[in-house]
């Protein structure tokens, strides 16, 4: 009944604390296995609703959009969907950055970008973390630019900048490393398939054939050799492009 109530509230677009309290009450469960199953069910439901919600709020005011985004952030955090939670947080930060020139209260602070970058790194979203670090470095801090900034304040600013750069470099290195792992895996699979075909060619060549069967085997061996040559040429072209 509680799950049905939560679904009904979301589908009627009740994005308030009442809906969140219903969700929290659903997730209070002593049985770990049941709790995980419920979380999985709720994650799928929210993922199925999110695109409709975003489209419906497209024409609404910035304040309304941010209110809905905050609700989605809290909801995805409760159901254990880190990716969707981070995606919504990013949407909120970007939206605030776009309108901050006309509303200073919505300006994204350097600390907010750094916190988001750290959370993105922790969850394996390295490219997003790198972009957040770049936004943090480019962020205009009114307090840091004030005429009355002390030497201690300047030192802290330099330290913070260096920390952000280290985090950005770590995110970039992790992203490159992940790409390298994927590239090596793809190369291994291609080589494995090529070796398999070569083995088939050798097996065919060892099989004695006579008459018409010899002709058919000859065609098979030729086709297999052509396939091997084609794959080798394709791999060579890909390596040149890379």
One Martini backbone bead per residue (centre of mass of N, CA, C, O) as a GRO file, in nm:
protein
  242
    1UNK     BB    1   0.056   0.063  -0.020
    2UNK     BB    2   0.301   0.257  -0.002
    3UNK     BB    3   0.396   0.226  -0.292
    4UNK     BB    4   0.133   0.320  -0.423
    5UNK     BB    5   0.137   0.598  -0.292
    6UNK     BB    6   0.401   0.697  -0.410
    7UNK     BB    7   0.325   0.671  -0.705
    8UNK     BB    8   0.079   0.860  -0.692
    9UNK     BB    9   0.233   1.115  -0.602
   10UNK     BB   10   0.425   1.135  -0.842
   11UNK     BB   11   0.203   1.125  -1.074
   12UNK     BB   12   0.074   1.398  -0.929
   13UNK     BB   13   0.318   1.588  -0.852
   14UNK     BB   14   0.428   1.545  -0.539
   15UNK     BB   15   0.701   1.758  -0.450
   16UNK     BB   16   0.737   1.670  -0.126
   17UNK     BB   17   0.770   1.578   0.204
   18UNK     BB   18   0.548   1.369   0.204
   19UNK     BB   19   0.667   1.184  -0.014
   20UNK     BB   20   0.939   1.137   0.132
   21UNK     BB   21   0.817   1.004   0.388
   22UNK     BB   22   0.698   0.764   0.243
   23UNK     BB   23   0.964   0.657   0.135
   24UNK     BB   24   1.103   0.619   0.410
   25UNK     BB   25   0.892   0.414   0.521
   26UNK     BB   26   0.952   0.193   0.309
   27UNK     BB   27   1.276   0.167   0.382
   28UNK     BB   28   1.187   0.059   0.660
   29UNK     BB   29   1.385  -0.238   0.698
   30UNK     BB   30   1.510  -0.535   0.838
   31UNK     BB   31   1.512  -0.669   0.562
   32UNK     BB   32   1.755  -0.658   0.336
   33UNK     BB   33   1.643  -0.802   0.086
   34UNK     BB   34   1.375  -0.643   0.072
   35UNK     BB   35   1.501  -0.363   0.055
   36UNK     BB   36   1.649  -0.407  -0.215
   37UNK     BB   37   1.396  -0.472  -0.382
   38UNK     BB   38   1.251  -0.205  -0.334
   39UNK     BB   39   1.468  -0.020  -0.445
   40UNK     BB   40   1.468  -0.137  -0.732
   41UNK     BB   41   1.171  -0.072  -0.793
   42UNK     BB   42   1.195   0.240  -0.744
   43UNK     BB   43   1.413   0.302  -0.951
   44UNK     BB   44   1.254   0.216  -1.202
   45UNK     BB   45   1.022   0.412  -1.161
   46UNK     BB   46   1.185   0.681  -1.164
   47UNK     BB   47   1.318   0.637  -1.443
   48UNK     BB   48   1.035   0.633  -1.595
   49UNK     BB   49   0.959   0.943  -1.493
   50UNK     BB   50   1.183   1.160  -1.545
   51UNK     BB   51   1.131   1.258  -1.840
   52UNK     BB   52   0.845   1.365  -1.792
   53UNK     BB   53   0.920   1.568  -1.573
   54UNK     BB   54   1.118   1.740  -1.736
   55UNK     BB   55   0.918   1.820  -1.961
   56UNK     BB   56   0.697   1.953  -1.773
   57UNK     BB   57   0.925   2.174  -1.655
   58UNK     BB   58   1.042   2.344  -1.897
   59UNK     BB   59   0.820   2.602  -1.872
   60UNK     BB   60   0.911   2.673  -1.604
   61UNK     BB   61   1.047   2.806  -1.356
   62UNK     BB   62   1.343   2.806  -1.199
   63UNK     BB   63   1.238   2.747  -0.914
   64UNK     BB   64   1.072   2.497  -0.995
   65UNK     BB   65   1.301   2.331  -1.114
   66UNK     BB   66   1.477   2.324  -0.855
   67UNK     BB   67   1.266   2.186  -0.678
   68UNK     BB   68   1.247   1.925  -0.844
   69UNK     BB   69   1.544   1.848  -0.844
   70UNK     BB   70   1.570   1.820  -0.536
   71UNK     BB   71   1.368   1.590  -0.515
   72UNK     BB   72   1.523   1.392  -0.700
   73UNK     BB   73   1.781   1.379  -0.541
   74UNK     BB   74   1.654   1.265  -0.277
   75UNK     BB   75   1.523   1.016  -0.403
   76UNK     BB   76   1.777   0.879  -0.530
   77UNK     BB   77   1.928   0.859  -0.263
   78UNK     BB   78   1.723   0.669  -0.117
   79UNK     BB   79   1.730   0.438  -0.362
   80UNK     BB   80   2.040   0.413  -0.463
   81UNK     BB   81   2.096   0.633  -0.719
   82UNK     BB   82   2.384   0.776  -0.798
   83UNK     BB   83   2.368   0.861  -1.096
   84UNK     BB   84   2.097   1.020  -1.087
   85UNK     BB   85   2.176   1.207  -0.858
   86UNK     BB   86   2.417   1.343  -1.001
   87UNK     BB   87   2.264   1.438  -1.252
   88UNK     BB   88   2.072   1.630  -1.094
   89UNK     BB   89   2.287   1.802  -0.960
   90UNK     BB   90   2.409   1.905  -1.224
   91UNK     BB   91   2.158   2.041  -1.333
   92UNK     BB   92   2.132   2.243  -1.098
   93UNK     BB   93   2.409   2.384  -1.127
   94UNK     BB   94   2.377   2.477  -1.420
   95UNK     BB   95   2.117   2.640  -1.385
   96UNK     BB   96   2.232   2.838  -1.179
   97UNK     BB   97   2.461   2.946  -1.362
   98UNK     BB   98   2.269   3.070  -1.586
   99UNK     BB   99   2.101   3.267  -1.360
  100UNK     BB  100   2.312   3.426  -1.171
  101UNK     BB  101   2.324   3.711  -1.314
  102UNK     BB  102   2.010   3.772  -1.205
  103UNK     BB  103   2.079   3.571  -0.940
  104UNK     BB  104   2.297   3.563  -0.680
  105UNK     BB  105   2.168   3.336  -0.492
  106UNK     BB  106   2.240   3.103  -0.731
  107UNK     BB  107   2.524   3.089  -0.696
  108UNK     BB  108   2.801   2.890  -0.746
  109UNK     BB  109   3.022   2.757  -0.552
  110UNK     BB  110   3.329   2.627  -0.519
  111UNK     BB  111   3.254   2.413  -0.304
  112UNK     BB  112   3.026   2.274  -0.464
  113UNK     BB  113   3.204   2.175  -0.698
  114UNK     BB  114   3.402   2.010  -0.529
  115UNK     BB  115   3.201   1.817  -0.398
  116UNK     BB  116   3.094   1.704  -0.664
  117UNK     BB  117   3.366   1.598  -0.769
  118UNK     BB  118   3.418   1.398  -0.537
  119UNK     BB  119   3.159   1.226  -0.582
  120UNK     BB  120   3.222   1.149  -0.876
  121UNK     BB  121   3.487   1.003  -0.821
  122UNK     BB  122   3.377   0.790  -0.618
  123UNK     BB  123   3.163   0.683  -0.864
  124UNK     BB  124   3.333   0.699  -1.155
  125UNK     BB  125   3.291   1.012  -1.275
  126UNK     BB  126   3.548   1.160  -1.427
  127UNK     BB  127   3.450   1.370  -1.636
  128UNK     BB  128   3.265   1.520  -1.441
  129UNK     BB  129   3.483   1.591  -1.237
  130UNK     BB  130   3.657   1.761  -1.426
  131UNK     BB  131   3.440   1.973  -1.495
  132UNK     BB  132   3.394   2.066  -1.202
  133UNK     BB  133   3.682   2.169  -1.160
  134UNK     BB  134   3.673   2.383  -1.382
  135UNK     BB  135   3.437   2.539  -1.253
  136UNK     BB  136   3.585   2.600  -0.988
  137UNK     BB  137   3.821   2.764  -1.116
  138UNK     BB  138   3.606   2.970  -1.267
  139UNK     BB  139   3.494   3.066  -1.016
  140UNK     BB  140   3.335   3.344  -0.870
  141UNK     BB  141   3.476   3.498  -0.581
  142UNK     BB  142   3.397   3.761  -0.392
  143UNK     BB  143   3.579   3.727  -0.138
  144UNK     BB  144   3.855   3.686  -0.299
  145UNK     BB  145   3.822   3.988  -0.447
  146UNK     BB  146   3.862   4.148  -0.216
  147UNK     BB  147   4.043   4.412  -0.086
  148UNK     BB  148   4.053   4.279   0.225
  149UNK     BB  149   4.247   4.058   0.169
  150UNK     BB  150   4.449   3.851   0.319
  151UNK     BB  151   4.725   3.654   0.337
  152UNK     BB  152   4.571   3.409   0.441
  153UNK     BB  153   4.358   3.409   0.219
  154UNK     BB  154   4.556   3.374  -0.017
  155UNK     BB  155   4.674   3.103   0.075
  156UNK     BB  156   4.405   2.945   0.071
  157UNK     BB  157   4.352   2.990  -0.230
  158UNK     BB  158   4.601   2.842  -0.335
  159UNK     BB  159   4.543   2.571  -0.202
  160UNK     BB  160   4.270   2.521  -0.335
  161UNK     BB  161   4.366   2.531  -0.627
  162UNK     BB  162   4.566   2.294  -0.603
  163UNK     BB  163   4.356   2.081  -0.518
  164UNK     BB  164   4.182   2.100  -0.773
  165UNK     BB  165   4.403   2.025  -0.975
  166UNK     BB  166   4.457   1.744  -0.859
  167UNK     BB  167   4.171   1.639  -0.901
  168UNK     BB  168   4.162   1.683  -1.206
  169UNK     BB  169   4.409   1.502  -1.276
  170UNK     BB  170   4.289   1.243  -1.154
  171UNK     BB  171   4.040   1.232  -1.338
  172UNK     BB  172   4.196   1.222  -1.607
  173UNK     BB  173   4.361   0.966  -1.545
  174UNK     BB  174   4.117   0.778  -1.491
  175UNK     BB  175   3.986   0.811  -1.769
  176UNK     BB  176   4.227   0.708  -1.937
  177UNK     BB  177   4.245   0.433  -1.799
  178UNK     BB  178   3.963   0.333  -1.878
  179UNK     BB  179   4.012   0.348  -2.184
  180UNK     BB  180   4.250   0.149  -2.188
  181UNK     BB  181   4.099  -0.098  -2.086
  182UNK     BB  182   3.891  -0.105  -2.318
  183UNK     BB  183   4.099  -0.130  -2.547
  184UNK     BB  184   4.231  -0.395  -2.453
  185UNK     BB  185   3.975  -0.565  -2.457
  186UNK     BB  186   3.911  -0.528  -2.759
  187UNK     BB  187   4.181  -0.640  -2.864
  188UNK     BB  188   4.155  -0.921  -2.739
  189UNK     BB  189   3.891  -1.008  -2.884
  190UNK     BB  190   4.000  -0.980  -3.172
  191UNK     BB  191   4.237  -1.181  -3.141
  192UNK     BB  192   4.067  -1.424  -3.059
  193UNK     BB  193   3.900  -1.437  -3.321
  194UNK     BB  194   4.141  -1.464  -3.515
  195UNK     BB  195   4.257  -1.727  -3.391
  196UNK     BB  196   4.006  -1.897  -3.443
  197UNK     BB  197   4.013  -1.877  -3.752
  198UNK     BB  198   4.297  -1.993  -3.793
  199UNK     BB  199   4.230  -2.268  -3.669
  200UNK     BB  200   4.018  -2.342  -3.882
  201UNK     BB  201   4.208  -2.339  -4.119
  202UNK     BB  202   4.401  -2.563  -4.021
  203UNK     BB  203   4.185  -2.783  -3.989
  204UNK     BB  204   4.104  -2.786  -4.289
  205UNK     BB  205   4.393  -2.853  -4.404
  206UNK     BB  206   4.404  -3.141  -4.250
  207UNK     BB  207   4.161  -3.232  -4.415
  208UNK     BB  208   4.074  -3.484  -4.610
  209UNK     BB  209   3.996  -3.458  -4.968
  210UNK     BB  210   3.760  -3.548  -5.230
  211UNK     BB  211   3.660  -3.425  -5.504
  212UNK     BB  212   3.403  -3.216  -5.440
  213UNK     BB  213   3.493  -3.172  -5.145
  214UNK     BB  214   3.759  -3.031  -5.215
  215UNK     BB  215   3.632  -2.783  -5.342
  216UNK     BB  216   3.470  -2.689  -5.096
  217UNK     BB  217   3.716  -2.662  -4.904
  218UNK     BB  218   3.863  -2.449  -5.074
  219UNK     BB  219   3.650  -2.229  -5.041
  220UNK     BB  220   3.658  -2.213  -4.734
  221UNK     BB  221   3.958  -2.140  -4.705
  222UNK     BB  222   3.945  -1.879  -4.869
  223UNK     BB  223   3.729  -1.734  -4.698
  224UNK     BB  224   3.889  -1.742  -4.434
  225UNK     BB  225   4.135  -1.584  -4.532
  226UNK     BB  226   3.980  -1.328  -4.609
  227UNK     BB  227   3.875  -1.272  -4.324
  228UNK     BB  228   4.150  -1.240  -4.191
  229UNK     BB  229   4.255  -1.012  -4.373
  230UNK     BB  230   4.027  -0.812  -4.313
  231UNK     BB  231   4.071  -0.791  -4.005
  232UNK     BB  232   4.364  -0.697  -4.017
  233UNK     BB  233   4.308  -0.436  -4.181
  234UNK     BB  234   4.108  -0.312  -3.981
  235UNK     BB  235   4.304  -0.296  -3.738
  236UNK     BB  236   4.514  -0.119  -3.883
  237UNK     BB  237   4.328   0.124  -3.936
  238UNK     BB  238   4.253   0.175  -3.638
  239UNK     BB  239   4.543   0.225  -3.535
  240UNK     BB  240   4.591   0.473  -3.717
  241UNK     BB  241   4.357   0.647  -3.607
  242UNK     BB  242   4.469   0.633  -3.305
   0.00000   0.00000   0.00000
